[in-house]
Amino acid sequence: MTDQTQDRPTLLSRPLPILIGVIAAVLLDQIIKIAVDRTLPFQEAVEVIPMLALYRTYNYGVAFSMLSGMDGWFIVGMRLIIVAFVLWLWRRTDKHRTFAHLGYAFIIAGALGNILDRFLYGHVVDYILFYTETWSFAVFNLADIFITTGAGCVILDELLQPKTSDK
């Protein structure tokens, strides 16, 4: 590998590919939420396979309906601060840390998808439910999957990144 190749930033460390990926992810999230809102009955489980159902409900808080009693604009402001922080992290992260950059893109896309819901509907549309006869997981959506996957990518990047000593 030449020095010139090593200095070249990875695809996901450049703004344009990240922007295209984030826009595509947000559009996919919103298209699915529109379809869910128009076709699924409200708070009635539609079984897909055992232990997985589509279940349209509205989340007025943040993850797992936490802070649902808070003002909607407070939650939007909090999410915008998180997006700004993740953008700051993305800009400060070494250009060769592909998983971290991918993770930041997923987190930003998911947060923006849920922020857009807040602006459009005043709540977030959730629709995926894992359950058993005696237990059920919180209902969530594709944007939540993006955020969780993004956090996993950032953690994976930290675990895979070679450790250097500061001497």
Buried (B, 14 or more C-beta within 10 A) or exposed (E): EEEEEEEBEBEBBEEEBBEEBBEEBBEBBBEBBEEBBEEBEEEEBEEEEEBEBBBBBBBBBBBEBEBBEEEBEEBBEBBEEBBEEBBEBBEEBEEBBBBBBBBBBBBBBBBBBBBBBBEEEEBBBBBBBEBEEEEBEBBBBBBBBBBBBBBEBBEBBEEEEEEEEEE
